[in-house]
Amino acid sequence: MKITFHGAARAVTGSKHLLTLNNGTQILLDCGLFQGMGDITDGLNESFGFDPKGMSAVVLSHAHIDHCGLLPRLVAEGFSGPVYCTPATMDLSRILLMDSAKIHEQDAEYANRHIKLKEDQEMPLYTEEDVVKTLSLFKVVEYLEDFEITPGVTLRFTDAGHIIGSAAVHLKIKENETETRLTFSGDVGRYGDLILKSPQNYPQADYIIMESTYGDSLHKDLEPIEEALREIISETCLVKKGKVIIPAFSVGRTQELLFALNALELKKQLPDVRYYVDSPLSKQATEVLKNHPEYYNNGVKQVMKIDNDVFNFKGLKFIENVVESKALNDDPRPCVIISSSGMAEGGRVRHHIKNNIGNRKNTILMVGYASPGSLAGQLIAGRHKVWMFRQEYDVVAEVRSIQSMSAHGDYEDLLQFLECQQPKAVRQLFLVHGEYDVQQRFALRLKDHGFDHVEIPQYHQEFEL
């Protein structure tokens, strides 16, 4: 049996891990899009490193694009097997993948309008038609349900607490009278998340594929988030009469912001300004979350006894179209604009940053992880000049950050996720989905906790199990 790491290897994006059984059966764990990797991004997304037609199944941990966003490309290149996921992951994947296809088609159309004669036409990575075909392959498996996905391979999902529907993947594989248990963490959420339940315990594994995004970091307590938002919004909008621009992922982060702002209103502490969510996808994702209250933790359920809609508050407006979005840039009044994407690599938020980065009255507020090469990562790092839309811009606006809002667990959360395991019984633990220097430090911490065999795979590296 072999495992090959075709993405999220010494990087935080493009999750793709291919399991090959002794009988040749191939099962892919996640099929994520590479994002924010600079000039090499397109090339990484155009070549899998394996033959999609040869695989039996895909198991999807959750709906973030860096975990599901290459599924339509996989299908376009010949994959026709089932894609297993939880119910909420299917609901979210439907809107996220369709949105992604539109972006790829629009980008290709834009490029083709500006190419020179005799240059090759730009083709989208995949189309909406590819997404429709992909979604027809989805098969739902509930948490804690044992389901045989191929002969001799049983799947179980447990709640990973990262976003709604996110799951840790557990495979029980029987070959030649031998049983092997493999766990893939997906992305691990916070213990004590603002909205979601904590990650669940799971059976002992022989092999573990573990995310490590924050393997060397500790988040601050969750409580100060509301106070930090109140202070930043008050200072920027009420004192300086400026705008707060918040790049935020449409799934997870946007809903956490809305929940925290709603909590401020319930305490009568919400600054009296206009609040805009400028992302049609965020509106759809918020509706999906509202349709799955079974994922909420007890704290949210208690708040719902006071306010049934915990993602709404006075002054909130969802922007419906491009015309309204552009109008925000011409409106001089103070406001808060929450817009995707979270790493500011695309979407409407780049336009809002472009139009507001040159005014010291404004604040650009980061609320989670951003890869170093992304626009958000450059701003967090304190860059004085950044490139957008083929132009260089001076960073005059204030840049602030609330890192404790990450949906990824810190190293204490990751270690707690592993507490249900006997370290000596784990034959190998593979670290994925992290920057290499962070992974090296987390590997040392894991060894201090008894995990003796920790590997940090390279891109396309294969291991025999």
ZALOTI-905470 format. One line per 2 residues: number of its first residue (from 0); their letters; for each residue x, y, z of C-alpha. Coordinates in pm, 1 decimal, always signed. Example, Ala and Ser with C-alpha at 12.3 -4.5 7.8 and 13.67 -1.06 7.14 Angstrom:
0	AS	+1230.0 -450.0 +780.0 ~ +1367.0 -106.0 +714.0
This chain:
0	MK	+0.0 +0.0 +0.0 ~ +128.2 +345.9 -90.0
2	IT	+40.4 +708.8 -18.5 ~ +155.3 +989.1 -250.3
4	FH	+127.0 +1357.6 -165.8 ~ +25.2 +1558.3 -470.7
6	GA	-66.6 +1880.8 -291.1 ~ -50.0 +2065.8 +41.6
8	AR	+303.2 +1921.9 +71.0 ~ +519.0 +2176.7 +253.2
10	AV	+251.9 +2427.8 +152.6 ~ -93.5 +2527.1 +276.7
12	TG	-297.7 +2476.3 -36.0 ~ -390.7 +2224.8 -305.9
14	SK	-477.2 +1933.9 -72.5 ~ -444.6 +1604.3 -265.3
16	HL	-329.8 +1270.4 -120.1 ~ -348.7 +954.4 -330.2
18	LT	-382.3 +615.7 -158.4 ~ -294.3 +313.9 -372.8
20	LN	-386.7 -30.5 -237.9 ~ -196.0 -350.8 -310.6
22	NG	-464.6 -455.5 -560.9 ~ -422.5 -130.4 -754.6
24	TQ	-734.7 +44.6 -621.1 ~ -674.2 +419.6 -592.6
26	IL	-856.8 +651.6 -351.8 ~ -792.9 +1026.8 -354.5
28	LD	-823.8 +1220.0 -29.0 ~ -933.3 +1574.6 -126.1
30	CG	-883.1 +1739.8 -463.3 ~ -796.7 +2098.5 -383.7
32	LF	-707.7 +2400.1 -593.1 ~ -367.1 +2559.3 -545.9
34	QG	-403.5 +2925.2 -447.4 ~ -162.4 +3210.6 -378.9
36	MG	+149.0 +3028.4 -503.8 ~ +261.6 +3310.2 -733.0
38	DI	+372.0 +3241.0 -1089.2 ~ +368.1 +2862.0 -1044.4
40	TD	+1.0 +2846.9 -939.0 ~ -146.9 +2787.8 -1285.0
42	GL	+100.2 +2511.7 -1366.2 ~ +30.7 +2331.2 -1039.4
44	NE	-343.2 +2335.6 -1110.2 ~ -305.6 +2209.8 -1466.3
46	SF	-109.5 +1892.6 -1381.2 ~ -223.3 +1637.2 -1123.5
48	GF	+78.5 +1408.1 -1131.0 ~ -150.7 +1104.5 -1167.3
50	DP	-415.5 +972.7 -1406.1 ~ -768.1 +1078.4 -1299.7
52	KG	-920.6 +795.9 -1506.5 ~ -749.5 +532.7 -1291.0
54	MS	-908.7 +622.5 -958.1 ~ -1194.1 +443.7 -783.7
56	AV	-1318.5 +718.9 -550.0 ~ -1255.6 +1058.4 -394.0
58	VL	-1312.2 +1127.2 -25.2 ~ -1364.9 +1495.8 +48.2
60	SH	-1287.4 +1634.5 +393.5 ~ -1465.0 +1969.7 +347.6
62	AH	-1577.0 +2230.7 +97.4 ~ -1301.4 +2492.1 +105.3
64	ID	-1169.6 +2545.9 -246.5 ~ -814.9 +2444.3 -152.6
66	HC	-964.4 +2102.4 -68.5 ~ -1237.4 +2057.2 -332.1
68	GL	-1164.2 +2314.5 -602.0 ~ -997.0 +2085.7 -858.7
70	LP	-1271.0 +1822.6 -859.2 ~ -1428.0 +1957.2 -1182.2
72	RL	-1088.8 +1944.9 -1352.6 ~ -1049.5 +1587.1 -1229.1
74	VA	-1385.9 +1496.5 -1383.6 ~ -1304.8 +1681.6 -1706.2
76	EG	-991.8 +1465.6 -1736.6 ~ -1178.7 +1139.0 -1699.2
78	FS	-1263.7 +1064.2 -1335.0 ~ -1613.5 +917.0 -1308.7
80	GP	-1625.1 +753.1 -965.9 ~ -1810.6 +862.9 -651.2
82	VY	-1710.8 +1162.5 -437.0 ~ -1790.5 +1094.6 -69.8
84	CT	-1862.2 +1381.2 +170.6 ~ -2095.6 +1495.4 +449.0
86	PA	-2435.6 +1656.0 +371.6 ~ -2327.2 +2012.8 +450.9
88	TM	-2007.9 +1968.9 +249.4 ~ -2219.8 +1879.2 -50.9
90	DL	-2438.3 +2188.1 +0.9 ~ -2137.3 +2417.5 +29.1
92	SR	-1944.2 +2253.8 -254.5 ~ -2235.3 +2318.9 -488.4
94	IL	-2215.1 +2696.7 -446.1 ~ -1836.9 +2718.7 -409.1
96	LM	-1754.9 +2512.5 -717.8 ~ -2008.7 +2693.4 -933.8
98	DS	-1864.4 +3025.5 -821.7 ~ -1512.6 +2900.6 -891.5
100	AK	-1608.6 +2792.3 -1243.5 ~ -1754.8 +3135.8 -1316.0
102	IH	-1429.7 +3297.9 -1205.3 ~ -1220.6 +3069.8 -1429.5
104	EQ	-1448.5 +3134.2 -1725.6 ~ -1445.7 +3510.4 -1667.1
106	DA	-1065.8 +3515.7 -1628.0 ~ -1024.3 +3326.5 -1956.0
108	EY	-1267.7 +3558.5 -2133.8 ~ -1082.4 +3864.6 -2003.4
110	AN	-744.6 +3723.7 -2110.6 ~ -875.0 +3644.9 -2458.7
112	RH	-992.4 +4003.0 -2505.2 ~ -635.8 +4121.3 -2455.1
114	IK	-429.5 +3861.6 -2641.7 ~ -240.6 +3948.1 -2956.5
116	LK	-307.9 +3799.5 -3297.6 ~ -184.2 +3441.2 -3344.8
118	ED	-152.8 +3386.3 -2967.1 ~ -325.5 +3076.5 -2828.1
120	QE	-668.1 +3127.8 -2676.2 ~ -682.6 +3104.3 -2297.2
122	MP	-898.4 +2811.8 -2178.3 ~ -1069.4 +2806.7 -1837.4
124	LY	-939.0 +2552.1 -1588.8 ~ -1294.7 +2412.8 -1589.7
126	TE	-1645.7 +2523.8 -1673.3 ~ -1988.7 +2535.1 -1510.1
128	ED	-2078.4 +2229.7 -1719.9 ~ -1787.8 +2042.2 -1558.1
130	VV	-1919.9 +2141.1 -1214.2 ~ -2269.4 +2011.1 -1290.5
132	KT	-2120.9 +1678.3 -1396.8 ~ -1902.8 +1670.7 -1084.5
134	LS	-2190.3 +1735.3 -846.9 ~ -2379.6 +1440.2 -995.6
136	LF	-2103.6 +1214.4 -857.6 ~ -2138.7 +1329.6 -494.3
138	KV	-2247.1 +1068.6 -239.7 ~ -2343.7 +1172.5 +113.0
140	VE	-2216.4 +990.2 +422.8 ~ -2324.6 +1105.8 +770.1
142	YL	-2087.4 +1152.5 +1063.7 ~ -2007.5 +827.2 +1251.0
144	ED	-2162.7 +611.9 +976.4 ~ -1946.6 +319.7 +859.8
146	FE	-1974.4 +296.8 +481.7 ~ -1792.2 +64.1 +241.7
148	IT	-1662.8 +280.4 -43.4 ~ -1476.9 +4.5 -230.8
150	PG	-1444.2 -368.2 -150.5 ~ -1246.5 -397.8 +172.5
152	VT	-1236.5 -22.0 +244.7 ~ -1472.4 +127.0 +504.4
154	LR	-1509.2 +503.4 +552.3 ~ -1610.4 +688.9 +866.7
156	FT	-1637.2 +1067.9 +903.4 ~ -1599.5 +1248.5 +1236.1
158	DA	-1665.2 +1618.4 +1291.8 ~ -1343.4 +1821.0 +1250.7
160	GH	-1498.8 +2147.9 +1374.8 ~ -1338.0 +2358.8 +1100.4
162	II	-1638.1 +2472.1 +892.1 ~ -1987.0 +2324.8 +869.2
164	GS	-1965.9 +1972.6 +736.0 ~ -1588.9 +1950.5 +778.0
166	AA	-1471.1 +1601.6 +861.1 ~ -1172.2 +1400.3 +961.2
168	VH	-1153.7 +1095.1 +735.1 ~ -1100.4 +746.2 +877.1
170	LK	-1040.0 +450.3 +648.3 ~ -1035.2 +87.1 +761.9
172	IK	-860.6 -116.4 +491.7 ~ -864.3 -497.3 +483.2
174	EN	-614.3 -666.9 +251.9 ~ -489.4 -1028.1 +270.1
176	ET	-618.0 -1083.3 +625.1 ~ -446.4 -759.6 +735.5
178	ET	-639.6 -456.3 +861.8 ~ -487.9 -108.4 +835.1
180	RL	-642.4 +206.8 +980.2 ~ -561.3 +542.5 +820.5
182	TF	-680.6 +881.5 +945.4 ~ -670.3 +1206.3 +746.6
184	SG	-740.8 +1504.8 +970.4 ~ -863.8 +1736.4 +694.5
186	DV	-845.2 +2081.1 +854.0 ~ -881.2 +2076.3 +1232.3
188	GR	-1096.2 +2345.5 +1391.9 ~ -1081.9 +2518.6 +1726.7
190	YG	-1180.8 +2363.3 +2056.8 ~ -1420.9 +2630.2 +2178.3
192	DL	-1504.2 +2773.9 +1836.1 ~ -1738.4 +3074.4 +1821.4
194	IL	-2006.8 +2883.0 +1631.1 ~ -1923.3 +2515.9 +1573.6
196	KS	-1885.5 +2209.2 +1789.0 ~ -1538.1 +2092.1 +1886.0
198	PQ	-1364.2 +1813.6 +1688.6 ~ -1474.8 +1461.1 +1779.7
200	NY	-1257.9 +1175.8 +1904.3 ~ -1190.9 +886.4 +1667.3
202	PQ	-1054.2 +528.2 +1671.5 ~ -686.9 +441.4 +1697.0
204	AD	-502.8 +480.9 +1365.7 ~ -193.4 +311.4 +1226.6
206	YI	-119.3 +604.8 +996.2 ~ -222.6 +969.4 +1033.9
208	IM	-212.7 +1248.0 +774.6 ~ -224.4 +1564.9 +982.4
210	ES	-269.8 +1929.4 +890.0 ~ -20.7 +2170.0 +1050.2
212	TY	-114.4 +2524.4 +942.2 ~ -61.3 +2670.2 +1290.2
214	GD	+183.1 +2407.9 +1416.0 ~ +399.6 +2668.1 +1588.4
216	SL	+137.2 +2923.8 +1696.2 ~ -100.9 +2982.1 +1982.3
218	HK	-414.8 +3184.7 +1914.8 ~ -533.3 +3435.9 +2166.7
220	DL	-850.2 +3361.9 +2358.6 ~ -1167.8 +3391.1 +2155.3
222	EP	-1331.3 +3639.2 +2393.7 ~ -1141.8 +3954.6 +2283.9
224	IE	-1260.9 +3924.1 +1921.0 ~ -1574.5 +4130.0 +1980.2
226	EA	-1381.1 +4396.4 +2168.2 ~ -1113.3 +4410.0 +1897.1
228	LR	-1379.6 +4456.1 +1627.8 ~ -1556.5 +4725.4 +1829.6
230	EI	-1231.7 +4915.1 +1892.4 ~ -1110.6 +4901.8 +1528.9
232	IS	-1449.3 +4997.2 +1381.7 ~ -1501.6 +5279.4 +1632.3
234	ET	-1155.3 +5427.2 +1577.6 ~ -1169.8 +5403.7 +1197.8
236	CL	-1532.8 +5486.0 +1124.6 ~ -1637.1 +5712.0 +1413.8
238	VK	-1311.1 +5894.3 +1490.3 ~ -1121.8 +5902.2 +1157.7
240	KG	-1440.9 +5886.3 +944.1 ~ -1284.5 +5614.3 +729.6
242	KV	-1371.5 +5268.6 +603.2 ~ -1280.6 +4925.2 +737.3
244	II	-1209.5 +4673.8 +460.1 ~ -1211.6 +4310.0 +575.5
246	PA	-1097.9 +4036.5 +335.7 ~ -1281.0 +3726.6 +456.4
248	FS	-1346.0 +3380.7 +321.8 ~ -1707.7 +3339.0 +216.0
250	VG	-1741.9 +3019.8 +418.6 ~ -1665.1 +3027.3 +788.3
252	RT	-1487.4 +3356.7 +844.1 ~ -1765.2 +3581.1 +714.2
254	QE	-2022.1 +3404.5 +931.9 ~ -1794.5 +3434.1 +1238.5
256	LL	-1766.5 +3808.5 +1178.1 ~ -2143.3 +3843.9 +1144.7
258	FA	-2194.8 +3640.6 +1462.5 ~ -1946.7 +3856.8 +1657.2
260	LN	-2102.5 +4179.3 +1527.8 ~ -2448.8 +4046.7 +1618.4
262	AL	-2317.5 +3977.6 +1970.7 ~ -2201.5 +4339.8 +1996.5
264	EL	-2550.1 +4457.8 +1899.8 ~ -2709.3 +4233.1 +2163.1
266	KK	-2477.8 +4402.9 +2416.2 ~ -2569.7 +4744.2 +2269.4
268	QL	-2201.9 +4800.7 +2182.8 ~ -2216.1 +4784.5 +1802.3
270	PD	-2081.7 +5105.8 +1641.6 ~ -2361.3 +5280.6 +1452.3
272	VR	-2228.7 +5262.3 +1095.7 ~ -2323.2 +5080.5 +776.8
274	YY	-2207.8 +4719.3 +736.6 ~ -2183.1 +4557.7 +394.4
276	VD	-2114.6 +4198.9 +291.1 ~ -2000.2 +4238.2 -67.3
278	SP	-1996.7 +3878.6 -185.4 ~ -2293.6 +3693.1 -335.6
280	LS	-2118.5 +3370.9 -238.7 ~ -2102.9 +3479.0 +126.3
282	KQ	-2478.2 +3536.8 +124.5 ~ -2537.6 +3186.8 -11.5
284	AT	-2293.1 +3032.9 +236.4 ~ -2463.8 +3211.7 +524.6
286	EV	-2797.5 +3062.6 +415.1 ~ -2638.2 +2714.6 +406.6
288	LK	-2510.9 +2763.5 +761.1 ~ -2856.8 +2878.5 +874.3
290	NH	-2999.5 +2557.2 +725.2 ~ -2767.7 +2338.2 +935.0
292	PE	-2815.4 +2439.9 +1301.4 ~ -2723.0 +2083.7 +1399.6
294	YY	-2357.3 +2190.4 +1363.8 ~ -2386.3 +2478.2 +1615.2
296	NN	-2232.8 +2450.2 +1959.5 ~ -2438.3 +2494.4 +2275.3
298	GV	-2332.9 +2857.7 +2316.4 ~ -2486.6 +2953.2 +1981.1
300	KQ	-2800.9 +2758.6 +2061.5 ~ -2834.7 +2961.8 +2382.1
302	VM	-2798.6 +3289.9 +2187.6 ~ -3067.1 +3169.5 +1945.4
304	KI	-3314.3 +3167.0 +2232.4 ~ -3268.0 +3546.8 +2244.4
306	DN	-3212.7 +3615.6 +1873.9 ~ -3311.2 +3346.9 +1625.6
308	DV	-3099.4 +3496.6 +1344.0 ~ -2750.1 +3517.2 +1492.2
310	FN	-2598.4 +3636.5 +1161.3 ~ -2802.7 +3955.8 +1125.9
312	FK	-2798.9 +4294.8 +1298.4 ~ -2889.3 +4660.7 +1251.0
314	GL	-2716.2 +4827.5 +956.3 ~ -2622.8 +4505.0 +774.0
316	KF	-2675.7 +4484.9 +398.1 ~ -2573.7 +4213.4 +153.1
318	IE	-2459.7 +4363.6 -177.2 ~ -2651.6 +4203.8 -462.6
320	NV	-2470.6 +4310.2 -780.6 ~ -2160.4 +4468.4 -931.8
322	VE	-2327.3 +4808.2 -967.9 ~ -2392.6 +4824.8 -592.4
324	SK	-2038.1 +4701.2 -524.8 ~ -1881.5 +4976.5 -735.5
326	AL	-2107.1 +5234.8 -571.3 ~ -1941.8 +5160.6 -235.5
328	ND	-1614.9 +5302.5 -368.5 ~ -1785.1 +5630.5 -460.5
330	DP	-1964.4 +5662.7 -126.4 ~ -1749.0 +5874.6 +110.8
332	RP	-1941.7 +5777.7 +423.7 ~ -1772.6 +5560.4 +689.3
334	CV	-1861.8 +5192.9 +668.4 ~ -1743.0 +4836.1 +713.9
336	II	-1701.5 +4621.5 +400.8 ~ -1661.1 +4244.3 +439.6
338	SS	-1568.5 +4088.1 +107.1 ~ -1400.7 +3776.4 -30.8
340	SG	-1148.5 +3634.8 -84.0 ~ -978.9 +3590.5 +252.4
342	MA	-626.1 +3608.4 +109.3 ~ -727.2 +3902.1 -114.7
344	EG	-608.0 +3706.7 -416.9 ~ -923.6 +3764.6 -617.3
346	GR	-1282.2 +3878.1 -600.8 ~ -1433.3 +4213.7 -518.4
348	VR	-1219.6 +4274.2 -211.0 ~ -915.1 +4351.9 -427.4
350	HH	-1105.6 +4641.6 -582.0 ~ -1202.4 +4769.4 -236.0
352	IK	-841.7 +4745.1 -118.9 ~ -719.6 +4920.9 -433.9
354	NN	-965.1 +5206.9 -382.4 ~ -896.1 +5251.1 -11.0
356	IG	-531.6 +5157.1 +45.4 ~ -408.0 +5508.4 -31.7
358	NR	-605.8 +5687.2 +242.3 ~ -472.7 +5694.5 +598.6
360	KN	-826.4 +5728.0 +735.8 ~ -902.1 +5370.0 +628.8
362	TI	-814.6 +5034.6 +785.4 ~ -755.3 +4702.8 +612.4
364	LM	-834.0 +4435.1 +869.3 ~ -703.6 +4078.7 +833.1
366	VG	-893.3 +3809.3 +1021.5 ~ -706.9 +3482.9 +973.2
368	YA	-432.5 +3295.8 +798.7 ~ -290.5 +3419.6 +467.9
370	SP	-9.3 +3254.0 +275.3 ~ +303.1 +3475.2 +264.8
372	GS	+288.4 +3526.6 -112.0 ~ -74.7 +3640.2 -119.8
374	LA	-177.0 +4006.8 -112.2 ~ -318.3 +3960.7 +238.1
376	GQ	+5.2 +3791.7 +348.5 ~ +213.0 +4080.2 +212.5
378	LI	-1.5 +4332.9 +396.7 ~ +20.8 +4136.4 +722.4
380	AG	+400.0 +4126.3 +679.4 ~ +409.0 +4506.0 +669.6
382	RH	+492.1 +4565.0 +302.7 ~ +492.3 +4937.6 +216.9
384	KV	+412.0 +4877.4 -150.5 ~ +198.6 +4606.7 -313.9
386	WM	+102.5 +4511.7 -668.5 ~ -260.9 +4491.6 -776.8
388	FR	-405.3 +4497.3 -1125.8 ~ -56.7 +4536.3 -1276.4
390	QE	+12.0 +4851.7 -1077.0 ~ +209.2 +4930.4 -763.8
392	YD	+25.3 +5090.9 -472.9 ~ +162.0 +5258.2 -160.5
394	VV	+21.1 +5110.8 +161.1 ~ -100.6 +5426.4 +333.5
396	AE	-409.5 +5285.2 +507.3 ~ -359.2 +5122.6 +846.2
398	VR	-326.9 +4743.9 +838.1 ~ -460.1 +4556.7 +1141.8
400	SI	-496.2 +4186.9 +1219.2 ~ -707.4 +3962.2 +1443.6
402	QS	-529.0 +3629.0 +1407.0 ~ -737.6 +3459.5 +1675.4
404	MS	-1027.3 +3434.2 +1430.0 ~ -862.5 +3152.0 +1238.7
406	AH	-1080.6 +2848.4 +1173.7 ~ -764.9 +2638.2 +1198.9
408	GD	-663.3 +2505.6 +1538.3 ~ -333.9 +2621.8 +1689.6
410	YE	-73.6 +2371.4 +1807.5 ~ -258.3 +2308.7 +2134.1
412	DL	-575.2 +2229.8 +1937.2 ~ -379.1 +2000.6 +1703.9
414	LQ	-223.9 +1816.8 +1998.0 ~ -567.4 +1786.9 +2160.4
416	FL	-696.5 +1637.2 +1834.4 ~ -432.3 +1364.7 +1876.2
418	EC	-502.2 +1296.6 +2245.6 ~ -736.5 +1007.6 +2162.4
420	QQ	-442.2 +823.4 +2002.8 ~ -171.8 +603.9 +2154.6
422	PK	+141.8 +763.7 +2006.0 ~ +346.2 +443.3 +2002.2
424	AV	+71.8 +267.3 +1804.5 ~ +97.1 +521.1 +1521.5
426	RQ	+345.2 +380.1 +1271.9 ~ +383.8 +705.6 +1079.5
428	LF	+240.7 +1055.1 +1109.9 ~ +258.0 +1269.7 +796.2
430	LV	+241.6 +1648.9 +825.6 ~ +64.3 +1830.8 +541.8
432	HG	-104.0 +2167.3 +484.6 ~ +163.7 +2385.1 +644.3
434	EY	+468.2 +2596.5 +568.7 ~ +783.1 +2382.7 +591.5
436	DV	+952.1 +2577.6 +872.5 ~ +630.7 +2559.4 +1077.1
438	QQ	+603.5 +2186.0 +1012.1 ~ +960.2 +2125.8 +1127.5
440	RF	+889.9 +2295.0 +1459.6 ~ +561.0 +2109.8 +1500.6
442	AL	+736.2 +1778.3 +1424.3 ~ +970.9 +1838.1 +1718.0
444	RL	+673.4 +1910.2 +1941.1 ~ +502.8 +1589.8 +1824.6
446	KD	+812.2 +1385.3 +1904.0 ~ +812.9 +1534.7 +2252.8
448	HG	+457.1 +1395.8 +2282.7 ~ +562.4 +1043.2 +2187.7
450	FD	+508.3 +1038.5 +1810.2 ~ +842.8 +896.0 +1702.9
452	HV	+784.8 +859.3 +1329.2 ~ +692.9 +1199.1 +1184.3
454	EI	+738.4 +1266.8 +813.7 ~ +705.8 +1595.9 +621.7
456	PQ	+635.5 +1487.5 +261.3 ~ +761.8 +1675.1 -39.6
458	YH	+543.7 +1749.3 -342.6 ~ +468.3 +1421.0 -529.2
460	QE	+664.0 +1217.2 -270.8 ~ +550.4 +856.1 -228.0
462	FE	+563.9 +645.2 +87.6 ~ +504.7 +274.8 +132.9
464	L	+273.5 +191.0 +423.8
